[in-house]
Amino acid sequence: MNDDWNDYADGWDGNSDVRRYANCAFASLDEYAGISGGGWQARRVLDFGCGTGLLSEKLAPHVKEVVAVDTSERMIAVLQDKALPNVRALHADILGGSAGGAGNGLSGFDLICASSVCSFLPDYHGAVAVLAGLLNRGGTFVQWDWLASDEGGSGLTLRHVREALRDAGLGSIRAEQAFAMDAGGPAMPVLMGAGIRAAG
C-alpha cells in the first residue's frame, strides 16, 4: 500500500481537495479541542498517517511537538523538505512494530490525529487500540474518514467508529459528520470520531 501512496507524494500538496480536507479537519479539531486557544503549547501530538504533513503544518504553531509518521517514504520526504521546526517526520510503521516504541518517543502523546487513514487500515479496531495505548492519561484520539451510510459502503459508519473507540478503552466518545467534500459530484460526508483516554 505504501508504494501506491509514494506515487501520489509529489503532487499531493498541489491538490486543492486535499488541502481543503486538511483545512476542514483542522477547523473541526480546533472547534472540538481548542488547539489554537493557547493551552496546547506544552503538549505533544502524533499525526498518524501524516502524508505530506498538511495537518501537521496547521498543528505545529500551537503545540510543543508534532511527531508525524507515515509508511510512505516519499510522503515523509516531502514533509522533511518543509523543515518545520517542531515537526519530527518519521518513515515508520507503528502498527507493524517497525517504529521502535517508547525509545523513539512514540508514546506519551496528548493528542493523536488520524486524517483519512483509518478506513484504509486492514484492522481498524486493532489499530485504534494500539494508538490509544500511546496516549497519555487524559489524552485524546481524533480521526476523520469518509462517512459510510451502511456497512457495505466505502469509509466507516458512525456505529463502527463508536464501537472501535469504546473497545480501545476510550471514553467521552463522539462520532458525527464534521464536514462534506464536494468535488463536482454529490457531496461526500466526512466523519469525525473522538475519544479520551481515562485520566485515572
N, C-alpha and C positions, 0 to 999 in steps of 0.2 A: 504493500500500500504506500509506503513512503516514497518509492520510486515514482509513482504517479504524481504525488504532491511535489516532488522535485521538479517535474516538468512544468508546473504552474508558477514556480517561485519568481522568475524574472519579471513577469508581467502582473504579479498579484497586486501590488500596491497601486498600479495604474487602473485597476478595475473599479469603476465608480460604485457598483453594487457592493463590492467587498468593503470599500471604505464606509459606505452608508451603514452596512451591517455593524461594523465596529463602532461607529458613532452612536447608533441606536442602542447597542449593547452597553456602552459606557454610560449613556444617559439613563438607562433603566437601572444600572448598578448604582449610579450616583443618587438617584431618587430613593433607592432601597436602603443603601448603606451610608450615604452622606460622605462619599470619598473626597469630594472637593471642599468639604466644610471645615477642614483644618485639624481634624482629630486623628488623622492617619499617619502623621509624619514619622512615627517610631515603629510602624508596622511593616511586616514582610508579606509579600504576595507571590503566589505561584500562578503563572499564566500557563496552564496545561494545554498542550497542542497549540502553541502560540503562533504558528505560521511565521509570517514576516514581522510580527510584533506590533500590529496596528493597535491592538488593545493595550499592550504593554506601554506603548508611547503615551497613551492617554492616562494610564495609571501612574507612571513614573514620577511626574511632578508632585504627586500628593502623598507618596509613601517613602519609607526608608529604602526598600529594595524590592525589585521585581526579579524573580527567577523565572525566566522564560524558557520553556522546554518543548521541544518538538522532535519527532522521529525523522523528519525530513532534513537531511544535511544541507540541502540547498536553501530551504526556507530560513534555517538558522544562519547561514552565511549572509543572506540578505540583511537579517536583523543585526548581525555583528557589524556589518559595514556602516550601520547607522550610528554606532559608537555612542549609544545613550549612556550617560554617566552612572546611573544606578540600576541599570538593567543587565543582569548576568544571563547571557544566552547560552543554552546548553543543548547539544545534539545528544539526546538520550531517550531511552525507553523506560520510563518509570514503572510502567505496568509489567514489563518483561524482565525487570530486575537489573537492567544494564546501567542504572544511574548511580549505584553505589550507596544509596540510603543516606543516613544521617551524616556520614563523613563528608558528603558532598554538599551539606547544608540543605538537603532536600527533605526537610521536616521542620516542624515548628513554625508553620505559616498561620497568619491571622486571617488570610483570605486566599481561597483557591478559586480561580476562574477557569471555565472551560467553554470557549465560544465556538459553536458549530463544530463540536468534536465528538460528543458522547454518542450520538446516533450512528456514527461510523465505527464505533468500537465493537469487536466481536462479543465481548462480555460486559455490557453496560453496568449491570448490577455489581459485578465483581470490581470493576474499575472504580465506581463511586465508593465502595467500601475501602479500597486501597487509598484513595485520595483523602477520604475522611480521616483516615489514620495519620495523615501528615499534618493535620490541623492542630494548632494549639487548642487547649480548652477554651471554649467560647469563640473559637474561630468559625468562619463562615465559608461554605461552599456555594458557588453560584454557577449555573450553566445556562447556555442559550442553545436551542436546537429548533429545527423545523417542527412545528406542531402538527402531529398526525391526527386525523379525525377518528381513526379506528386502528385496531391492532395491525391491520394489513398494510396500512399506508406507509409512505416513507417518512422518516422522522420518528418522534416519540409522542405518545399520548400523555396527557396530564396524569392519568392514573398510574401509568408505568413509571413516570418520574417520581410521583409521591411515594410509591412502593420502594423504589431504589433508595431514595433518601432516607426513608424510615428504616429500611433493612440495614443501612450503613450506620445506624445509631444516631442519626441527626434528628434534631428537634426544631420546633418553630418553623415547620416546613411550609413553603409557599410554592405553588405551581400555577402559572397563569400565562395568558398571552401577554407578551411585553410590547410587541410592535408587529408590523407586517411589512413585507418587501413586495414592491410592485415593479417587475422588470418587463413591463409591456403587456403582460397577460394578467390572469387573475392574481389578486394579491395573495401572497403566501405568508401565513401567520407564523410567528416565531414565539416560542415559549421561553419563559424564564423559570427555572427551578432553583430554589434556595433552601438551605438548611444550616443549622448551627450545631456545632459540637458542644455537648453539655459542659458547663463550666466546672462542675464538681467531679 
